[in-house]
Amino acid sequence: MNNIQTNILIGSIIGDGNLALYGRSRNAYFREHGSKEQTNYRKWKANILDFKYFANRHEVRSKSEELFTKLRNEFYFNNIKTLTTENLKYLDHPIGLMTLFLDDGSLVIQKNDNKNSIYLFPRIYLYTQSFSKEENILLMNHLKKEFNVINVNFKLKWTSNGPNWHLEINKRNDINYFISLIKPFSKNIKCMQYKVNLEKRLNDEKLN
């Protein structure tokens, strides 16, 4: 795989995808399920990664190969997906960050009523609560260093799901910078534009 493909794959492994090894198979394979509404996104992945897309179950799936066995050994410990300083090094291109965000992230517009005014507050969330607090810190530090977002104020956010932690960005300038990194790579993914088009989301909320 070239660097673009590798980053899409790694973003997917950290996100919605998984590396499976079953039965007598010598090598692992990648698979990922999505909703019908995200068909365009899954087909985009399958096309770039040269995987198959099964429309009847909205699944992206690869062949079994040594590469996926190698990555499974690096990302899975006791069959649990795990983030480490070493395996995060594979994530080194904004398209990988975009894939992780489209898989497991969200752009949320919060509203606050104050007398005759309504204030709109955008938020970026990376729903990484399947990982521990320590793993989230590793991911946060890696993103700051690798993507030159040292001034982006990532925050650890407590949640009642999973091991209880995910990442949040809540300052407007930080959100703008984060989106500027990933948006150029999402132009052909129509079904996911609601996650990267901040101005449209804000304008729609203003109209509402």
N, C-alpha and C positions, 0 to 999 in steps of 0.2 A: 504494500500500500504506500502511496505517496503521503506527504505530510498533511494535506487537506483531508484525505480519507481517514488517516489515522486519528486526527483530531475529532472528526465526526463520530468515529467509532468510540473513542474514549469518552467523549461527552455523553454518548448514548449509554455506555457501560455504567458511568456514574449516575446517569439519569434513569430512564425507563427500561433500558435493555438489560439482558443478563446473558451470561455465558453458561451453557448447559453441557453436562457430560453424563450420558445415560447408557446403561446396559453395557454391552461389550464394545462400544465405540472406543477407539483409541484416542480420538481427538474431540475437543469441544466444538460447539457451534454457537453462533450468536442468534438470539431471537428477541423480538420486541412486539408487544401488542399495543394497539391504539384504538381510539374510538372511530366510528364512521365519519365523524366531523373532521377528523385529522387525516383523512385518506391522502390528501395532497402532500402533506408533510411526510408520511411514511413512504409514499412512492418516491418522493425526492430523495430520501435516504437510500432506499433500495437501489435507485438508479445510479447514484454516485458511488455507492459501495459495491455495486455489482452483486447485490443480494436479490432474493426473490421476494415479491410481495404477494401474499395470498389474500385476495379481496374478500373471500367468504368469511374469514376470521380476522381481517384487518391486522395481519401479522407480517412483519419483516423477518426474514430468516436467511442465514448463510449456510454454506456447506460446512461440514466438519473439516477443520484444518489445523495444522500444528500451531499456526499463529494464535488461534483462539485458545488452544490448550496452554500456550505460554502465558497469555494474558490472564487466563483463569487462575493460573498458579500465582500470578502477581497481585490479583485483585480479590481473590477469595481465600479466606482462612477459616478452616472448619466449616466450609460451605457458606460462609457469611461474607457478603460483599464488604470490603474494607478499604479505606483510604490510607495511604502511607505517603511519606515524603518522596519515595522512589516512584511509585506508580503515578503520582500526580505530575511528574516531569513530562509524561506523554502529552499532557494538555498544555500546548504552547502556541496555539494559533487562535485568533478570535472566533473562527468558525466553530471550534470546539466549545468555546464558551457559549456561543449562540445555541449550539445543539443542547448543551446542558440546560440553558435557560428555557428553551422551547419545550424541552422534556419536563422539567421539574420547577420551572419558575412561573412567576405571575406578575403582571403589572396591575396594581390595584389603585383605584381612585376612591379615596375616602372623603366624606363630606362632613362639615361641621356647621351647624346652623347657629348664627349669632344675630339675634334681633332680626333686622331686615336683610341681612347678608348671608350668603352661603359660601363657605371657604372650601376649596378643593385641594386635597393633599395627595399627590401621587406617592406610591410606594412600590419598590421592587422587592419581591421575595424569591429566595431560592429554597424550595421545600426539601431540604436535605435532612429531615428529621429521622430518616432511617439510619443515619450515621451518629456516632457519639459526639459529645461536646468537643472532645479532643480532636476528632476527625474534622469537625466543622472548623475548628481553629486552624488546622493544617490547610484546609481548602481555602479559607479566607486569606491566610498569609500567602499561599501560592498565587492566588488571583491578584493580590496587590503587587507582588513582586514580578510575576511573569507578564502581566498585561499593563504594567506601568500605571496602576490605579492606586498608588500609595496614598494619595490624598482622598480617595473615595472612602467614605466612612461606613464600611461594613459593620453591622452589629450582629451579635449573637442574640437571637430572639427565642424565648422560651415558648414551648407549645405543649399541649397535653398529649400529643401523638408521638409514638415511637420513643426513642431515647430522649426526646424533649427539646431538641434544639434545631433551629434552622437559621439562615442568614437573611438579613434585611438591609436595604438601602432606603433612607427616608429623607435625604436632602435633595432638593431640586437639581442643583448643579451636578451632584454626584450621579443622579439618575440620568440626566442628559448625557453625561460622559459615558456611562455604562451602555446606554442605548446606542450612542454614536459608534461604539466599538463593534456591535453585533448587527446593527440594522442593515448595513450594505450587503451582507451575505444572505439576507432573508427575502430579497426581492421576488424570487420565484416561488415562495412558499405563501400563497395567498391566504390559506386558512389560518395562518398564525400572525397575520399583520396586527391583530388586536393586541398582541403582546409587545410590539415594538413601535407602534405609531402613537407616541405620547400626545402629540398635539391634537390628533383626531379624537382620541379618547377624552381629552379635556374639553374639547369643543362640543362633543356629544353630550357630556355631562352638563355643560353650561346651558345647552339647549333644553335639556330635560328640566 
